[in-house]
Amino acid sequence: MSSLKPIYWAKYLWLFVISLTALLAQSLLASEAITVKSGVYQTAVIELYTSEGCSSCPPADRWLNQLTKIPTKELNKLILAFHVDYWDYIGWKDIFANPAHTNRQRHLARLNQQNSVYTPEFFVNGLEARGTQSVINKIQSTNKILSTIDLALTFQQQDNKILLTLSSQFDPEFLKFVRFVVYENNLSSQVEKGENAGKNLHHQQVVRYLSPKKTLKSKISHQIKIKPEWNVSQLGVGAFVQSKSGTHFQAVSSLLTPQTQK
């Protein structure tokens, strides 16, 4: 009997190690919930419509990358880079492009009474902004407007999902809509064909997910599945509120991983 005892305990010690390892792995897949709140003044939403297949886009992408580095206390903003797919046919398929982004750009163009869409194209709060100085001016103007909505976005990574809860205080007299968004930073591509052949392009704030419109309520929960190609350590989440006609009210956003917070 004494010769079997060490083997008996070794068996249960091994099971304990396996269970502990599983628990540790599970804890790594679940982050703590974080809450970020909107400010007293409006946060501007900047949308860049761009493509790796467009030779005019890299300068706009580089400028947008610099814009992300300006502190929030100087320019309070949610920056979103939407890659469109309508230049894919000329030789290079943009892996970050999405037909839904193209549809959104066309929708904004109609609201702005444009006859066509183009890249690179900027919108601030749904309004076309021609030129980088126009973008800056519109951000500064937005940041001087007192917000009529208070937003609090709580988010948490759990396994392969992002759990979001948006709490809000607002005047219910007018119907408002919210969209949730996931963006990714520090992306790059070595372009082999098309107008940007031979260039190594770098991107920030690339939209990876945009939710359908949801009617704004005092509390809304939403789940987003994390795709395998997304780098979780480089993800950010946000929410922005608009009217049906595109009037901007407020936005809130944050990086997903606390270690990358600035």
C-alpha positions in Angstrom: 0.0 0.0 0.0 2.8 2.4 0.8 4.3 2.1 -2.7 1.0 3.2 -4.2 0.5 6.3 -2.1 2.9 8.7 -3.9 1.3 7.8 -7.2 -2.2 8.5 -5.8 -1.2 11.9 -4.5 0.7 12.7 -7.7 -2.4 12.0 -9.7 -4.5 14.6 -7.7 -1.7 17.1 -7.7 -1.6 16.9 -11.5 -5.4 17.4 -11.7 -5.0 20.5 -9.4 -2.3 22.0 -11.7 -4.5 21.5 -14.7 -7.6 23.1 -13.0 -5.5 26.0 -11.8 -4.1 26.5 -15.3 -7.6 26.5 -16.8 -8.8 29.1 -14.3 -5.8 31.3 -15.0 -6.4 31.1 -18.7 -10.0 32.0 -18.3 -9.1 35.0 -16.2 -6.8 36.2 -18.9 -9.7 36.1 -21.4 -11.9 38.3 -19.1 -10.9 41.8 -18.4 -12.3 44.1 -15.7 -15.3 46.3 -16.6 -14.3 49.9 -17.4 -16.6 52.9 -17.6 -15.9 56.1 -19.5 -18.1 59.2 -19.5 -18.7 62.0 -22.0 -17.9 65.5 -21.1 -19.8 68.7 -20.6 -19.1 69.8 -24.2 -19.7 67.8 -27.3 -17.1 65.3 -28.6 -16.6 65.6 -32.4 -16.9 62.5 -34.6 -14.4 62.6 -37.5 -14.9 60.1 -40.3 -12.2 59.6 -43.0 -13.2 57.6 -46.1 -10.0 56.1 -47.5 -8.6 53.2 -49.5 -5.2 51.5 -49.9 -6.0 51.4 -53.6 -6.1 55.2 -53.9 -2.8 57.2 -54.5 -4.3 60.3 -52.9 -5.1 58.6 -49.6 -1.8 57.9 -47.9 -1.2 61.7 -47.2 -4.7 61.9 -45.6 -4.0 58.7 -43.6 -0.7 60.1 -42.3 -2.4 63.4 -41.3 -5.1 61.4 -39.5 -2.5 59.4 -37.7 -1.0 62.7 -36.4 -4.4 63.9 -35.4 -4.8 60.9 -33.1 -1.8 62.1 -31.1 -3.3 65.5 -30.2 -4.4 65.3 -26.5 -8.1 65.2 -25.8 -7.9 68.3 -23.7 -6.8 70.2 -26.9 -9.2 68.5 -29.4 -11.9 66.2 -28.0 -12.7 63.8 -30.8 -13.7 60.3 -31.9 -11.7 59.5 -35.0 -12.9 56.7 -37.4 -11.2 55.6 -40.6 -13.6 53.8 -42.9 -11.9 51.9 -45.7 -14.1 51.7 -48.8 -14.1 49.0 -51.5 -14.8 50.8 -54.7 -11.1 51.1 -55.7 -10.4 47.4 -55.2 -10.9 46.8 -58.9 -7.8 48.8 -60.0 -5.3 46.3 -58.8 -5.1 46.1 -55.0 -7.8 44.7 -52.7 -7.9 46.7 -49.4 -8.2 44.0 -46.7 -9.7 46.6 -44.3 -12.4 47.7 -46.8 -16.1 46.9 -46.3 -19.0 47.4 -48.6 -21.0 48.7 -45.7 -18.4 51.6 -45.3 -19.0 52.5 -49.0 -22.8 52.5 -48.3 -22.3 54.8 -45.3 -20.2 57.2 -47.3 -22.9 57.4 -50.0 -25.6 58.0 -47.4 -23.6 60.9 -45.9 -23.0 62.2 -49.4 -26.8 62.3 -50.0 -27.3 64.1 -46.7 -24.7 66.7 -47.8 -26.3 67.0 -51.3 -23.2 65.6 -53.0 -23.5 64.2 -56.5 -20.7 61.7 -55.9 -18.3 60.2 -53.4 -14.5 60.4 -53.4 -11.4 59.5 -51.4 -10.0 60.8 -49.3 -13.1 62.4 -47.9 -13.6 63.8 -44.4 -16.8 64.3 -42.5 -17.1 65.9 -39.1 -20.4 65.2 -37.2 -21.8 64.0 -40.6 -20.9 67.2 -42.4 -18.4 67.2 -45.3 -15.1 68.9 -44.4 -12.9 69.9 -47.4 -9.3 70.2 -46.3 -7.5 69.4 -43.0 -8.0 72.9 -41.6 -11.7 72.6 -42.1 -11.6 69.4 -40.0 -9.7 71.2 -37.2 -12.1 74.1 -37.3 -15.2 71.9 -37.1 -13.7 70.0 -34.2 -12.9 73.2 -32.3 -16.4 74.5 -33.0 -18.0 71.3 -31.7 -15.9 71.3 -28.5 -17.5 74.7 -27.6 -21.1 73.3 -27.8 -22.6 72.3 -24.5 -23.9 68.8 -24.7 -27.6 68.0 -24.0 -26.8 64.3 -23.5 -24.7 62.6 -20.8 -23.2 59.2 -21.8 -21.5 56.6 -19.8 -20.0 53.6 -21.7 -19.1 50.5 -19.7 -17.2 47.8 -21.6 -15.5 44.5 -20.8 -13.8 41.8 -22.8 -15.2 38.4 -22.0 -13.8 35.4 -23.9 -14.2 36.3 -27.5 -16.7 39.0 -27.0 -16.8 42.7 -26.1 -19.7 43.5 -23.7 -21.0 47.0 -23.9 -23.5 48.9 -21.8 -24.4 52.5 -22.6 -26.2 54.6 -19.9 -27.5 58.0 -20.9 -29.5 60.9 -19.7 -31.2 63.0 -22.4 -34.4 64.8 -23.4 -36.7 62.1 -24.7 -38.8 64.6 -26.7 -36.7 64.0 -29.8 -35.9 60.6 -31.2 -32.2 59.8 -31.2 -30.1 56.9 -32.3 -26.8 55.4 -31.2 -24.2 53.3 -33.0 -21.5 51.3 -31.3 -18.1 51.0 -33.0 -14.9 49.1 -32.7 -11.7 50.4 -34.2 -8.1 49.1 -34.4 -4.8 50.9 -34.2 -1.3 50.2 -35.5 -2.3 48.4 -38.7 -0.1 48.2 -41.7 0.0 46.8 -45.2 2.8 46.2 -47.7 1.0 47.1 -50.9 2.1 45.0 -53.9 -0.1 46.2 -56.7 -2.2 49.2 -57.8 -1.6 52.9 -57.4 0.3 52.5 -54.1 2.5 49.5 -55.2 5.7 49.3 -53.2 4.4 51.4 -50.3 4.2 50.3 -46.7 1.0 51.9 -45.4 0.2 52.5 -41.7 -3.2 53.1 -40.3 -4.8 54.2 -37.1 -8.4 54.1 -35.8 -9.5 51.7 -38.6 -13.2 50.8 -38.2 -13.6 47.1 -37.7 -17.2 47.0 -36.6 -20.1 49.4 -36.8 -23.5 48.5 -35.3 -26.9 49.1 -36.8 -28.7 52.2 -35.5 -30.3 51.6 -32.1 -33.0 53.8 -30.6 -31.4 55.6 -27.7 -32.7 54.6 -24.3 -31.6 55.2 -20.7 -29.6 51.9 -20.8 -28.7 49.8 -23.8 -26.6 46.6 -23.8 -24.7 45.3 -26.9 -22.3 42.4 -27.6 -19.6 42.3 -30.3 -17.8 39.2 -31.3 -14.1 39.6 -31.6 -12.8 38.3 -34.9 -9.6 36.3 -35.1 -7.8 38.9 -37.2 -8.3 41.6 -34.7 -5.4 42.4 -32.3 -7.2 42.8 -29.0 -4.4 44.9 -27.5 -4.9 47.5 -30.2 -8.7 47.8 -30.1 -10.9 50.7 -29.1 -14.6 51.0 -28.5 -17.0 53.9 -28.8 -20.6 55.0 -29.2 -22.0 58.1 -30.9 -25.5 59.6 -30.9 -27.2 61.2 -33.8 -30.7 62.1 -35.1 -32.3 60.4 -38.1 -31.2 63.3 -40.3 -27.6 62.9 -39.0 -27.5 65.8 -36.5 -24.7 65.1 -34.0 -25.3 65.1 -30.3 -22.5 63.4 -28.4 -19.9 60.6 -28.5 -17.8 58.6 -26.0 -14.9 56.3 -26.6 -11.9 54.5 -25.1 -9.1 52.0 -25.8 -10.2 48.5 -24.8 -7.0 47.4 -23.0 -6.1 49.4 -19.9 -2.4 48.9 -20.4 -2.6 50.9 -23.7 -4.5 53.8 -22.1 -2.7 57.2 -22.4 
